[in-house]
Amino acid sequence: MTITEVSKKFELSQDTLRYYERIGLLPSVNRNKGGIRDYTEEDCKWVEFIKCMRNAGLPIEALIEYVGLFQQGDETIEARKELLN
């Protein structure tokens, strides 16, 4: 999916999606040969999760910490649960 499609699907601005990628909330989104972002299903799941957590009031800083813990693997599950409480 292109950034335009993802933006419309999740009702987030393209600038917001770029910002989330820049600060590390979204993993690096692949780009096609023309340099256009090509969002995968996994990328879209992250966008949906981030939007849900932001709507629930979780601060950006906590989300950044959560993503960092997630990338460290299953040994951080308890820390992630604690962060969301």
Chimera marker file (.cmm) of the C-alpha trace (Angstrom):
<marker_set name="trace">
<marker id="1" x="0.000" y="0.000" z="0.000" r="1" g="1" b="0" radius="0.5"/>
<marker id="2" x="1.167" y="3.533" z="-0.650" r="1" g="1" b="0" radius="0.5"/>
<marker id="3" x="1.346" y="6.205" z="2.032" r="1" g="1" b="0" radius="0.5"/>
<marker id="4" x="-1.772" y="7.789" z="0.508" r="1" g="1" b="0" radius="0.5"/>
<marker id="5" x="-3.722" y="4.537" z="0.851" r="1" g="1" b="0" radius="0.5"/>
<marker id="6" x="-2.537" y="3.962" z="4.424" r="1" g="1" b="0" radius="0.5"/>
<marker id="7" x="-3.310" y="7.569" z="5.315" r="1" g="1" b="0" radius="0.5"/>
<marker id="8" x="-6.882" y="7.197" z="4.086" r="1" g="1" b="0" radius="0.5"/>
<marker id="9" x="-7.388" y="3.743" z="5.609" r="1" g="1" b="0" radius="0.5"/>
<marker id="10" x="-6.327" y="4.808" z="9.108" r="1" g="1" b="0" radius="0.5"/>
<marker id="11" x="-7.392" y="8.455" z="8.892" r="1" g="1" b="0" radius="0.5"/>
<marker id="12" x="-3.894" y="9.714" z="9.698" r="1" g="1" b="0" radius="0.5"/>
<marker id="13" x="-2.058" y="12.379" z="7.768" r="1" g="1" b="0" radius="0.5"/>
<marker id="14" x="0.869" y="11.430" z="5.581" r="1" g="1" b="0" radius="0.5"/>
<marker id="15" x="3.017" y="13.748" z="7.709" r="1" g="1" b="0" radius="0.5"/>
<marker id="16" x="2.017" y="11.791" z="10.819" r="1" g="1" b="0" radius="0.5"/>
<marker id="17" x="2.969" y="8.497" z="9.165" r="1" g="1" b="0" radius="0.5"/>
<marker id="18" x="6.345" y="9.922" z="8.126" r="1" g="1" b="0" radius="0.5"/>
<marker id="19" x="6.859" y="11.256" z="11.665" r="1" g="1" b="0" radius="0.5"/>
<marker id="20" x="6.088" y="7.858" z="13.210" r="1" g="1" b="0" radius="0.5"/>
<marker id="21" x="8.632" y="6.270" z="10.889" r="1" g="1" b="0" radius="0.5"/>
<marker id="22" x="11.246" y="8.956" z="11.591" r="1" g="1" b="0" radius="0.5"/>
<marker id="23" x="11.031" y="8.570" z="15.394" r="1" g="1" b="0" radius="0.5"/>
<marker id="24" x="11.104" y="4.773" z="15.218" r="1" g="1" b="0" radius="0.5"/>
<marker id="25" x="7.495" y="3.904" z="16.010" r="1" g="1" b="0" radius="0.5"/>
<marker id="26" x="7.193" y="2.227" z="12.636" r="1" g="1" b="0" radius="0.5"/>
<marker id="27" x="9.958" y="0.012" z="11.381" r="1" g="1" b="0" radius="0.5"/>
<marker id="28" x="11.586" y="1.289" z="8.229" r="1" g="1" b="0" radius="0.5"/>
<marker id="29" x="8.942" y="1.019" z="5.572" r="1" g="1" b="0" radius="0.5"/>
<marker id="30" x="10.220" y="-0.556" z="2.375" r="1" g="1" b="0" radius="0.5"/>
<marker id="31" x="10.290" y="1.548" z="-0.755" r="1" g="1" b="0" radius="0.5"/>
<marker id="32" x="9.728" y="0.502" z="-4.324" r="1" g="1" b="0" radius="0.5"/>
<marker id="33" x="12.168" y="1.201" z="-7.152" r="1" g="1" b="0" radius="0.5"/>
<marker id="34" x="10.731" y="4.690" z="-7.548" r="1" g="1" b="0" radius="0.5"/>
<marker id="35" x="11.368" y="5.484" z="-3.877" r="1" g="1" b="0" radius="0.5"/>
<marker id="36" x="7.682" y="5.350" z="-2.931" r="1" g="1" b="0" radius="0.5"/>
<marker id="37" x="6.885" y="3.865" z="0.482" r="1" g="1" b="0" radius="0.5"/>
<marker id="38" x="5.331" y="0.412" z="0.146" r="1" g="1" b="0" radius="0.5"/>
<marker id="39" x="3.491" y="-0.492" z="3.361" r="1" g="1" b="0" radius="0.5"/>
<marker id="40" x="3.137" y="-4.207" z="4.077" r="1" g="1" b="0" radius="0.5"/>
<marker id="41" x="0.348" y="-5.856" z="6.054" r="1" g="1" b="0" radius="0.5"/>
<marker id="42" x="2.730" y="-5.941" z="9.042" r="1" g="1" b="0" radius="0.5"/>
<marker id="43" x="3.391" y="-2.198" z="8.694" r="1" g="1" b="0" radius="0.5"/>
<marker id="44" x="-0.363" y="-1.593" z="8.637" r="1" g="1" b="0" radius="0.5"/>
<marker id="45" x="-0.805" y="-3.645" z="11.817" r="1" g="1" b="0" radius="0.5"/>
<marker id="46" x="1.735" y="-1.375" z="13.517" r="1" g="1" b="0" radius="0.5"/>
<marker id="47" x="-0.063" y="1.741" z="12.258" r="1" g="1" b="0" radius="0.5"/>
<marker id="48" x="-3.337" y="0.378" z="13.630" r="1" g="1" b="0" radius="0.5"/>
<marker id="49" x="-1.711" y="-0.474" z="16.986" r="1" g="1" b="0" radius="0.5"/>
<marker id="50" x="-0.091" y="2.952" z="17.278" r="1" g="1" b="0" radius="0.5"/>
<marker id="51" x="-3.351" y="4.712" z="16.446" r="1" g="1" b="0" radius="0.5"/>
<marker id="52" x="-5.238" y="2.613" z="19.000" r="1" g="1" b="0" radius="0.5"/>
<marker id="53" x="-2.681" y="3.303" z="21.730" r="1" g="1" b="0" radius="0.5"/>
<marker id="54" x="-2.622" y="7.037" z="20.948" r="1" g="1" b="0" radius="0.5"/>
<marker id="55" x="-6.438" y="7.131" z="21.061" r="1" g="1" b="0" radius="0.5"/>
<marker id="56" x="-6.242" y="5.428" z="24.474" r="1" g="1" b="0" radius="0.5"/>
<marker id="57" x="-4.004" y="8.262" z="25.664" r="1" g="1" b="0" radius="0.5"/>
<marker id="58" x="-0.613" y="6.537" z="25.661" r="1" g="1" b="0" radius="0.5"/>
<marker id="59" x="2.131" y="9.136" z="25.166" r="1" g="1" b="0" radius="0.5"/>
<marker id="60" x="4.501" y="8.933" z="22.202" r="1" g="1" b="0" radius="0.5"/>
<marker id="61" x="7.453" y="8.399" z="24.566" r="1" g="1" b="0" radius="0.5"/>
<marker id="62" x="5.802" y="5.300" z="26.058" r="1" g="1" b="0" radius="0.5"/>
<marker id="63" x="5.082" y="3.955" z="22.580" r="1" g="1" b="0" radius="0.5"/>
<marker id="64" x="8.707" y="4.443" z="21.580" r="1" g="1" b="0" radius="0.5"/>
<marker id="65" x="9.755" y="2.505" z="24.684" r="1" g="1" b="0" radius="0.5"/>
<marker id="66" x="7.201" y="-0.222" z="23.897" r="1" g="1" b="0" radius="0.5"/>
<marker id="67" x="8.483" y="-0.644" z="20.337" r="1" g="1" b="0" radius="0.5"/>
<marker id="68" x="12.056" y="-0.870" z="21.633" r="1" g="1" b="0" radius="0.5"/>
<marker id="69" x="11.040" y="-3.569" z="24.097" r="1" g="1" b="0" radius="0.5"/>
<marker id="70" x="9.078" y="-5.439" z="21.427" r="1" g="1" b="0" radius="0.5"/>
<marker id="71" x="12.124" y="-5.519" z="19.172" r="1" g="1" b="0" radius="0.5"/>
<marker id="72" x="14.130" y="-7.122" z="21.988" r="1" g="1" b="0" radius="0.5"/>
<marker id="73" x="11.902" y="-10.199" z="21.906" r="1" g="1" b="0" radius="0.5"/>
<marker id="74" x="9.663" y="-12.256" z="24.162" r="1" g="1" b="0" radius="0.5"/>
<marker id="75" x="11.797" y="-11.795" z="27.266" r="1" g="1" b="0" radius="0.5"/>
<marker id="76" x="10.348" y="-8.265" z="27.480" r="1" g="1" b="0" radius="0.5"/>
<marker id="77" x="6.685" y="-9.285" z="27.579" r="1" g="1" b="0" radius="0.5"/>
<marker id="78" x="6.296" y="-8.484" z="31.287" r="1" g="1" b="0" radius="0.5"/>
<marker id="79" x="7.953" y="-5.086" z="30.852" r="1" g="1" b="0" radius="0.5"/>
<marker id="80" x="5.618" y="-4.348" z="27.937" r="1" g="1" b="0" radius="0.5"/>
<marker id="81" x="2.562" y="-5.326" z="29.989" r="1" g="1" b="0" radius="0.5"/>
<marker id="82" x="3.747" y="-3.071" z="32.803" r="1" g="1" b="0" radius="0.5"/>
<marker id="83" x="4.223" y="-0.185" z="30.402" r="1" g="1" b="0" radius="0.5"/>
<marker id="84" x="0.645" y="-0.487" z="29.160" r="1" g="1" b="0" radius="0.5"/>
<marker id="85" x="-0.874" y="-0.527" z="32.668" r="1" g="1" b="0" radius="0.5"/>
<link id1="1" id2="2" r="1" g="1" b="0" radius="0.2"/>
<link id1="2" id2="3" r="1" g="1" b="0" radius="0.2"/>
<link id1="3" id2="4" r="1" g="1" b="0" radius="0.2"/>
<link id1="4" id2="5" r="1" g="1" b="0" radius="0.2"/>
<link id1="5" id2="6" r="1" g="1" b="0" radius="0.2"/>
<link id1="6" id2="7" r="1" g="1" b="0" radius="0.2"/>
<link id1="7" id2="8" r="1" g="1" b="0" radius="0.2"/>
<link id1="8" id2="9" r="1" g="1" b="0" radius="0.2"/>
<link id1="9" id2="10" r="1" g="1" b="0" radius="0.2"/>
<link id1="10" id2="11" r="1" g="1" b="0" radius="0.2"/>
<link id1="11" id2="12" r="1" g="1" b="0" radius="0.2"/>
<link id1="12" id2="13" r="1" g="1" b="0" radius="0.2"/>
<link id1="13" id2="14" r="1" g="1" b="0" radius="0.2"/>
<link id1="14" id2="15" r="1" g="1" b="0" radius="0.2"/>
<link id1="15" id2="16" r="1" g="1" b="0" radius="0.2"/>
<link id1="16" id2="17" r="1" g="1" b="0" radius="0.2"/>
<link id1="17" id2="18" r="1" g="1" b="0" radius="0.2"/>
<link id1="18" id2="19" r="1" g="1" b="0" radius="0.2"/>
<link id1="19" id2="20" r="1" g="1" b="0" radius="0.2"/>
<link id1="20" id2="21" r="1" g="1" b="0" radius="0.2"/>
<link id1="21" id2="22" r="1" g="1" b="0" radius="0.2"/>
<link id1="22" id2="23" r="1" g="1" b="0" radius="0.2"/>
<link id1="23" id2="24" r="1" g="1" b="0" radius="0.2"/>
<link id1="24" id2="25" r="1" g="1" b="0" radius="0.2"/>
<link id1="25" id2="26" r="1" g="1" b="0" radius="0.2"/>
<link id1="26" id2="27" r="1" g="1" b="0" radius="0.2"/>
<link id1="27" id2="28" r="1" g="1" b="0" radius="0.2"/>
<link id1="28" id2="29" r="1" g="1" b="0" radius="0.2"/>
<link id1="29" id2="30" r="1" g="1" b="0" radius="0.2"/>
<link id1="30" id2="31" r="1" g="1" b="0" radius="0.2"/>
<link id1="31" id2="32" r="1" g="1" b="0" radius="0.2"/>
<link id1="32" id2="33" r="1" g="1" b="0" radius="0.2"/>
<link id1="33" id2="34" r="1" g="1" b="0" radius="0.2"/>
<link id1="34" id2="35" r="1" g="1" b="0" radius="0.2"/>
<link id1="35" id2="36" r="1" g="1" b="0" radius="0.2"/>
<link id1="36" id2="37" r="1" g="1" b="0" radius="0.2"/>
<link id1="37" id2="38" r="1" g="1" b="0" radius="0.2"/>
<link id1="38" id2="39" r="1" g="1" b="0" radius="0.2"/>
<link id1="39" id2="40" r="1" g="1" b="0" radius="0.2"/>
<link id1="40" id2="41" r="1" g="1" b="0" radius="0.2"/>
<link id1="41" id2="42" r="1" g="1" b="0" radius="0.2"/>
<link id1="42" id2="43" r="1" g="1" b="0" radius="0.2"/>
<link id1="43" id2="44" r="1" g="1" b="0" radius="0.2"/>
<link id1="44" id2="45" r="1" g="1" b="0" radius="0.2"/>
<link id1="45" id2="46" r="1" g="1" b="0" radius="0.2"/>
<link id1="46" id2="47" r="1" g="1" b="0" radius="0.2"/>
<link id1="47" id2="48" r="1" g="1" b="0" radius="0.2"/>
<link id1="48" id2="49" r="1" g="1" b="0" radius="0.2"/>
<link id1="49" id2="50" r="1" g="1" b="0" radius="0.2"/>
<link id1="50" id2="51" r="1" g="1" b="0" radius="0.2"/>
<link id1="51" id2="52" r="1" g="1" b="0" radius="0.2"/>
<link id1="52" id2="53" r="1" g="1" b="0" radius="0.2"/>
<link id1="53" id2="54" r="1" g="1" b="0" radius="0.2"/>
<link id1="54" id2="55" r="1" g="1" b="0" radius="0.2"/>
<link id1="55" id2="56" r="1" g="1" b="0" radius="0.2"/>
<link id1="56" id2="57" r="1" g="1" b="0" radius="0.2"/>
<link id1="57" id2="58" r="1" g="1" b="0" radius="0.2"/>
<link id1="58" id2="59" r="1" g="1" b="0" radius="0.2"/>
<link id1="59" id2="60" r="1" g="1" b="0" radius="0.2"/>
<link id1="60" id2="61" r="1" g="1" b="0" radius="0.2"/>
<link id1="61" id2="62" r="1" g="1" b="0" radius="0.2"/>
<link id1="62" id2="63" r="1" g="1" b="0" radius="0.2"/>
<link id1="63" id2="64" r="1" g="1" b="0" radius="0.2"/>
<link id1="64" id2="65" r="1" g="1" b="0" radius="0.2"/>
<link id1="65" id2="66" r="1" g="1" b="0" radius="0.2"/>
<link id1="66" id2="67" r="1" g="1" b="0" radius="0.2"/>
<link id1="67" id2="68" r="1" g="1" b="0" radius="0.2"/>
<link id1="68" id2="69" r="1" g="1" b="0" radius="0.2"/>
<link id1="69" id2="70" r="1" g="1" b="0" radius="0.2"/>
<link id1="70" id2="71" r="1" g="1" b="0" radius="0.2"/>
<link id1="71" id2="72" r="1" g="1" b="0" radius="0.2"/>
<link id1="72" id2="73" r="1" g="1" b="0" radius="0.2"/>
<link id1="73" id2="74" r="1" g="1" b="0" radius="0.2"/>
<link id1="74" id2="75" r="1" g="1" b="0" radius="0.2"/>
<link id1="75" id2="76" r="1" g="1" b="0" radius="0.2"/>
<link id1="76" id2="77" r="1" g="1" b="0" radius="0.2"/>
<link id1="77" id2="78" r="1" g="1" b="0" radius="0.2"/>
<link id1="78" id2="79" r="1" g="1" b="0" radius="0.2"/>
<link id1="79" id2="80" r="1" g="1" b="0" radius="0.2"/>
<link id1="80" id2="81" r="1" g="1" b="0" radius="0.2"/>
<link id1="81" id2="82" r="1" g="1" b="0" radius="0.2"/>
<link id1="82" id2="83" r="1" g="1" b="0" radius="0.2"/>
<link id1="83" id2="84" r="1" g="1" b="0" radius="0.2"/>
<link id1="84" id2="85" r="1" g="1" b="0" radius="0.2"/>
</marker_set>
